[in-house]
Amino acid sequence: MEEHAQDPTPSQDDNLVTKVSGTRPIDSEEEGLNTRLPDKGTRPRVGMRNSLRLVFSWHNYRIYLLTAWVFSAFTSIWSFFNLYLLAIGWQYLTIGAASTFVGALAAVSRLVGGYVGDSVDRKKLSVIAMMMAAVYHIIIGLFTDFTLILVGLTILATMDIAKGGSSAYIMENIPKEDSGLALSLFTAGRSLGIVVLVAFGALMTVMEFGSGLRLMYLVAGVSLLLCTLVRERYLSSSKKRQRPSGVSLWQDFLHENRHAARLLLSVMPGVLLVVIVDALSDAIFQFGALLYAKEYLGVSISGITVIVLVPLIVSVPLLVKVGRVSDRRGVRRAAFGVYSVMPVCAALLMLAPVFPYWMPAPIVELAETAVTGLSVVFSTPFLAIVMKDVNDVLWGLVLITLIQKKLPIRDTAKILAVFWFVVYLFASIGPFVGGLVFTYAQPSQLFAIVLILNLIILGMITKVGLVAANAEEVPTAR
């Protein structure tokens, strides 16, 4: 249900004096916000430690990063949301239809958010995005009524109006040479979800599933309200784009988004083709994977918790590695390496009913005796879902890094809006397709569709590429 919603930001912070490449200390909030670090060609070759110092030298980076990490930590419980809706009486088709509605609304919100993000103070947008995320979590934590849940999901979807400018707030100031590393730090905050999931697992020993999940949502809402206050207090304001005089708001909106779409198409036509197919494929997989594992393959809630937990542990070093590969060897190489795993994940779920475990039964039983739910690590669904979750995170990093490296800074929010509009629009179709298949056909057939789409995408990356020929990336020598 919630796969469309991502980190309502990436981040920033206080003065952090750097000694790398002659960058001088930042002495004021205004100076820190408007000072860009030296780009490629003006700074010496640096290693990982110095790259981190350069990335963290931007004023406010740490504050923004910290609050983004809190949000990312609590998104780990979103994986249980479809299971929760099923537990409180929703049907597969209802879940799918509601998810499609919310996804389509998020797509439109993100498109509007691109214009807003380049026209309004982005600091305010980052605060609003965090506040809306907090309100959503509090509503889900307090109410089980169908209408109120839908209201909460609507708030989450319309958060994208603020999210475009919130994300652009950080991306416009990250030095392009280390953008892969800098952006990977935001996604790495997902690892803090380990703490959230451990707490949720402990709650499951004294509470039933639905009550425990609602309590976690409530805690998340309160925590995000605190993050909202931190952003309002410590982040610096950004400059606003002035709308041309004599031009109506609607005309300016259409003109700016047409410009962003043409720019995205001219530089990265391959990316748009790939994300259209991938958005549909990923939404179908995310809708059905855990539902299929629990309802048809017999994986317990404890086992589902382990499945959600493991990607958070293993993805962090891979994120930093992929970020560095995209910085040093080119995004296309990183993209093919990451995406080649996706078809394998779909194939494994198709085989799971025939080969539920890949270890002998005595070892599986011993693991379950030692820790409730641990036996799932020897199951085929575990391999499929964990590999897919990890590679989804890496794939998202590759795409965002490509956009940050290839497209101009001035229109960052609008370009991101057009990009995510395409992603969300096609992703919104996936849950409804999933609901139909789960209701009227065999659920395993859903993953056959995913497998075919994944193979098509691999062919696109190989034959078409991701960027226009005259915009191909030249890897940075270090």
C-alpha positions in Angstrom: 0.0 0.0 0.0 2.7 2.5 1.0 5.5 1.6 -1.4 5.1 4.9 -3.3 6.1 7.0 -0.3 9.7 7.6 0.2 11.9 9.7 2.5 10.2 13.0 2.8 13.6 14.6 2.4 17.2 14.1 2.1 19.2 16.6 4.9 21.6 19.3 6.4 23.1 21.2 9.5 25.4 23.3 11.7 28.9 24.6 10.9 31.3 21.8 10.2 34.7 23.1 9.3 36.5 21.1 6.6 40.2 20.9 6.0 39.8 19.2 2.6 40.8 20.8 -0.7 41.0 24.3 0.8 37.3 24.6 1.4 37.0 27.4 4.0 34.8 27.2 7.1 31.1 28.3 6.8 30.5 31.3 9.1 26.8 31.9 8.7 23.5 30.2 7.8 23.0 32.3 4.7 26.5 31.7 3.5 26.3 28.0 4.3 23.1 27.5 2.3 24.4 29.3 -0.8 27.9 27.9 -0.8 28.5 25.0 -3.1 31.5 22.7 -2.7 34.1 22.6 -5.5 33.0 20.3 -8.3 35.1 17.8 -10.4 38.1 19.4 -12.0 38.6 22.0 -9.3 39.4 19.8 -6.3 42.1 17.2 -5.8 41.5 13.5 -5.7 40.3 12.4 -2.3 39.6 9.1 -0.5 36.6 7.9 1.3 37.4 9.8 4.6 38.0 13.1 2.9 34.9 12.6 0.7 32.9 12.2 3.8 34.4 15.4 5.3 33.5 17.2 2.1 29.9 15.9 2.1 29.4 16.9 5.7 31.0 20.3 5.3 27.7 21.7 4.0 25.9 23.8 6.6 22.8 22.0 8.0 23.6 18.6 6.4 23.8 16.7 9.7 20.5 18.1 11.0 18.7 17.2 7.8 20.3 13.8 7.7 19.4 13.0 11.3 15.7 13.8 10.8 15.6 11.9 7.5 17.1 8.9 9.3 14.3 9.0 12.0 11.7 8.9 9.2 13.6 6.1 7.3 13.8 4.0 10.5 10.0 4.0 11.0 9.3 3.2 7.3 10.5 -0.4 8.2 7.0 -1.0 9.7 5.3 0.0 6.4 6.1 -3.5 5.1 3.4 -4.9 7.4 0.7 -2.5 6.3 -1.0 -4.7 3.7 -0.9 -7.6 6.2 -2.4 -5.3 8.8 -5.3 -4.3 6.5 -6.0 -7.9 5.7 -6.0 -8.7 9.5 -8.6 -5.9 10.2 -11.0 -7.2 7.5 -9.9 -5.6 4.2 -10.1 -7.9 1.1 -7.3 -8.3 -1.5 -9.1 -6.3 -4.1 -10.0 -3.5 -1.6 -6.3 -3.2 -0.6 -5.3 -3.2 -4.3 -7.9 -0.6 -5.3 -7.1 1.7 -2.3 -3.4 1.4 -3.1 -4.0 2.4 -6.7 -6.0 5.4 -5.7 -3.4 6.6 -3.2 -0.6 6.0 -5.7 -2.3 8.0 -8.5 -2.9 10.8 -6.0 0.7 10.7 -5.0 1.7 11.0 -8.7 -0.4 14.1 -9.2 0.9 15.6 -5.9 4.5 15.0 -6.9 4.0 16.8 -10.2 2.5 19.8 -8.5 5.2 19.5 -5.8 7.9 20.0 -8.5 6.6 23.4 -9.3 6.0 24.3 -5.7 9.5 23.1 -4.8 11.1 25.5 -7.2 8.8 28.4 -6.2 8.6 28.2 -2.4 11.2 28.3 0.3 12.4 24.7 0.4 13.1 24.8 4.1 9.4 25.3 4.8 8.5 22.4 2.5 10.9 20.1 4.3 9.1 21.1 7.6 5.6 20.5 6.1 6.6 17.2 4.6 7.8 15.9 8.0 4.7 17.2 9.7 2.4 15.5 7.2 4.3 12.2 7.7 3.8 12.6 11.5 0.0 13.2 11.1 -0.4 10.2 8.9 1.4 7.9 11.4 -0.7 9.2 14.3 -4.0 8.6 12.4 -3.0 5.0 11.6 -1.9 4.5 15.2 -5.2 5.7 16.6 -8.0 4.5 14.3 -9.1 1.4 12.5 -12.1 2.9 10.7 -12.0 2.4 6.9 -12.7 6.1 6.2 -10.1 7.4 8.6 -7.4 5.0 7.3 -8.1 6.3 3.8 -7.8 9.9 5.1 -4.5 9.0 6.6 -3.3 7.5 3.3 -4.5 10.6 1.4 -2.4 12.8 3.7 0.6 10.6 3.0 0.0 10.8 -0.7 -0.4 14.6 -0.8 2.8 14.9 1.3 4.4 14.6 -2.2 3.4 18.2 -2.8 6.0 19.2 -0.3 8.4 16.3 -0.8 9.7 17.5 -4.2 11.1 20.7 -2.8 12.2 19.0 0.4 14.4 16.5 -1.6 15.7 19.2 -3.9 16.7 21.2 -0.8 19.6 18.9 -0.2 20.3 17.7 -3.8 21.0 21.2 -5.2 23.9 21.7 -2.8 25.6 18.2 -2.9 28.9 18.3 -4.9 28.3 16.2 -8.0 31.6 14.3 -7.7 30.6 12.7 -4.4 26.8 12.8 -5.0 26.5 9.0 -5.0 28.2 8.8 -1.6 26.2 11.7 -0.2 22.8 10.4 -1.3 23.7 6.8 -0.1 24.0 8.2 3.4 20.3 9.1 3.4 19.2 5.7 2.2 21.6 4.0 4.7 19.4 5.5 7.4 17.1 2.6 6.7 19.4 0.5 8.9 18.0 2.3 11.9 14.8 0.4 11.2 16.6 -2.5 12.9 15.9 -0.9 16.3 12.2 -0.3 15.3 11.8 -3.9 14.2 13.4 -5.3 17.3 11.0 -3.2 19.4 8.1 -4.4 17.3 9.2 -8.0 17.7 9.3 -7.5 21.5 5.8 -6.1 21.4 4.6 -9.2 19.5 5.4 -11.3 22.6 2.9 -9.4 24.7 0.4 -7.9 22.2 -1.5 -9.1 19.2 -0.3 -8.1 15.7 -2.8 -5.3 15.0 -2.4 -3.6 18.4 1.3 -3.8 18.3 1.6 -2.3 14.9 -0.8 0.6 15.8 1.4 1.4 18.8 4.5 1.5 16.6 2.7 3.9 14.3 1.8 6.1 17.2 5.4 6.2 18.5 6.5 7.0 14.9 4.0 9.9 14.7 5.2 11.5 17.9 8.9 11.1 16.9 8.3 12.7 13.5 6.5 15.6 15.2 9.7 16.2 17.2 11.7 16.1 13.9 9.3 18.7 12.5 10.2 21.0 15.3 13.9 20.4 14.9 13.7 21.2 11.2 11.7 24.4 11.8 14.3 25.5 14.4 17.6 24.6 12.8 17.3 24.5 9.0 18.2 27.6 7.0 15.8 29.1 4.4 16.5 28.8 0.7 16.0 31.2 -2.2 12.7 31.2 -4.1 12.3 31.4 -7.9 10.4 34.4 -9.0 7.5 33.8 -11.3 7.7 35.9 -14.5 5.5 39.0 -14.3 2.4 39.0 -16.4 2.3 35.1 -16.5 -0.5 33.3 -14.7 0.2 30.7 -12.1 -1.3 27.9 -14.3 0.6 29.0 -17.4 3.9 29.1 -15.5 3.2 25.7 -14.0 2.6 24.1 -17.4 5.5 25.9 -19.0 8.0 24.9 -16.2 6.9 21.2 -16.2 7.0 21.0 -20.0 10.6 22.3 -19.8 11.5 19.8 -17.1 10.0 16.9 -19.1 11.8 17.9 -22.3 15.1 18.1 -20.4 14.6 14.7 -18.8 13.7 13.2 -22.2 16.6 14.7 -24.0 19.3 13.7 -21.5 17.9 10.4 -20.2 15.4 8.8 -22.5 16.5 5.3 -21.5 15.8 6.0 -17.9 12.2 7.0 -18.5 11.6 3.8 -20.5 13.1 1.7 -17.8 11.4 3.3 -14.9 8.0 3.0 -16.5 8.3 -0.8 -16.7 10.2 -1.1 -13.4 7.6 0.9 -11.5 4.8 -1.5 -12.6 7.0 -4.5 -11.9 8.1 -3.4 -8.5 4.6 -2.3 -7.4 3.2 -5.8 -8.3 6.0 -7.5 -6.4 5.7 -5.3 -3.3 1.9 -5.8 -3.2 2.0 -9.5 -3.3 5.3 -10.8 -1.9 4.6 -10.7 1.9 0.9 -11.5 1.4 1.9 -14.5 -0.6 4.5 -15.6 2.0 2.1 -15.4 4.9 -1.2 -16.4 3.4 -0.1 -19.1 0.9 3.4 -20.2 2.0 2.7 -20.3 5.8 5.4 -17.8 7.0 4.5 -16.4 10.4 4.5 -12.8 11.5 7.8 -13.5 13.4 9.2 -14.9 10.1 8.0 -11.8 8.2 9.8 -9.6 10.8 13.0 -11.4 10.1 12.5 -11.0 6.3 12.0 -7.3 6.8 14.9 -6.9 9.2 17.7 -8.6 7.3 17.8 -6.2 4.3 18.3 -3.3 6.7 21.4 -5.0 8.0 23.0 -6.0 4.7 22.0 -3.0 2.6 24.2 -0.3 4.3 27.6 -1.4 3.1 26.2 -2.2 -0.3 24.7 1.3 -0.6 28.0 3.0 0.1 29.7 0.6 -2.3 27.2 1.3 -5.1 27.4 5.0 -4.4 31.1 4.9 -4.9 30.9 2.7 -8.0 28.5 5.1 -9.6 30.9 8.0 -8.7 34.0 6.3 -10.0 33.1 3.8 -12.8 29.8 5.1 -14.2 26.1 4.7 -13.4 25.3 2.3 -16.3 27.7 -0.4 -15.0 26.2 0.0 -11.5 22.7 -0.2 -12.9 23.2 -3.5 -14.8 24.9 -5.1 -11.9 22.1 -4.2 -9.5 19.2 -5.0 -11.8 20.4 -8.4 -12.9 19.3 -9.8 -9.6 15.7 -8.8 -10.0 14.5 -11.7 -12.3 16.1 -14.2 -10.0 13.9 -13.0 -7.1 10.6 -13.4 -9.1 11.7 -16.9 -10.2 12.4 -18.0 -6.6 8.9 -17.0 -5.4 7.4 -19.0 -8.3 9.4 -22.0 -7.2 8.7 -21.5 -3.4 5.6 -23.8 -3.3 7.7 -26.6 -4.7 10.9 -25.9 -2.8 9.9 -24.1 0.4 13.2 -24.7 2.1 16.8 -25.0 0.8 18.2 -26.6 4.0 17.4 -30.0 5.5 14.4 -30.2 7.8 16.4 -30.9 11.0 18.4 -27.6 10.6 15.2 -25.7 9.9 13.5 -27.1 13.1 16.6 -26.4 15.2 16.6 -22.7 14.1 13.0 -22.3 14.9 13.5 -23.9 18.3 16.4 -21.5 19.0 14.6 -18.3 18.0 10.9 -18.1 16.9 10.8 -17.1 13.3 14.5 -17.8 12.6 13.8 -20.8 10.5 12.6 -18.5 7.7 16.2 -17.7 6.8 16.4 -21.1 5.3 13.3 -20.7 3.2 13.0 -19.8 -0.5 10.7 -16.8 0.1 13.3 -15.4 2.4 15.9 -15.4 -0.3 13.6 -14.0 -2.9 12.2 -11.1 -0.8 15.4 -10.1 0.9 17.3 -10.0 -2.4 14.6 -8.0 -4.0 14.3 -5.5 -1.1 18.1 -4.9 -1.0 18.3 -4.5 -4.8 15.3 -2.1 -4.8 17.2 0.2 -2.5 20.3 0.0 -4.5 18.4 0.6 -7.8 16.7 3.7 -6.4 20.1 5.0 -5.4 21.5 4.4 -8.9 18.5 6.3 -10.5 18.7 9.3 -8.2 22.5 9.5 -8.5 22.1 9.5 -12.3 19.6 12.4 -12.1 21.8 14.4 -9.8 24.9 13.9 -12.0 23.3 14.6 -15.3 20.7 17.4 -14.9 21.0 21.0 -14.0 20.7 22.2 -10.4 18.3 25.1 -11.0 15.3 22.9 -12.0 16.1 20.0 -9.6 12.6 19.9 -8.0 10.7 20.1 -11.2 12.9 17.4 -12.8 12.4 15.2 -9.8 8.7 15.8 -9.9 8.4 14.7 -13.6 10.5 11.7 -12.9 8.6 10.6 -9.8 5.3 11.4 -11.5 6.1 8.8 -14.1 7.2 6.3 -11.4 4.1 6.8 -9.2 1.6 6.8 -12.1 2.7 3.5 -13.4 3.3 2.0 -10.0 -0.2 2.9 -9.0 -1.5 0.3 -11.5 0.5 -2.5 -9.8 -1.6 -3.0 -6.6 -4.8 -3.2 -8.5 -3.3 -5.8 -10.9 -2.1 -7.7 -7.8 -5.5 -7.5 -6.1 -7.2 -8.9 -9.3 -4.7 -11.8 -9.6 -5.0 -12.7 -5.9 -8.8 -12.6 -6.1 -9.5 -14.3 -9.4 -6.3 -16.3 -10.3 -3.3 -18.1 -8.8 -1.1 -15.7 -6.8 2.1 -17.4 -8.2 1.1 -16.1 -11.6 1.7 -12.5 -10.3 5.4 -13.3 -10.1 5.5 -14.7 -13.6 4.3 -11.2 -14.7 7.1 -9.7 -12.7 9.7 -12.0 -14.2 8.8 -11.1 -17.7 8.9 -7.4 -16.9 12.3 -7.7 -15.3 13.8 -9.5 -18.3 12.4 -6.7 -20.5 14.2 -4.1 -18.3 17.5 -5.9 -18.5 17.2 -5.9 -22.3 16.5 -2.1 -22.2 19.5 -1.4 -20.1 21.8 -3.4 -22.4 20.4 -2.2 -25.7 19.1 1.3 -25.1 21.2 2.5 -22.2 20.1 5.0 -19.6 21.2 8.4 -21.0 21.5 9.9 -24.4 24.6 9.1 -26.3 25.9 12.7 -26.1 25.4 12.7 -22.4 27.1 9.4 -21.5 29.0 9.7 -18.3 32.8 9.8 -18.1 33.9 8.0 -14.9 35.9 10.0 -12.5 39.5 9.0 -12.2 40.7 9.0 -8.6 
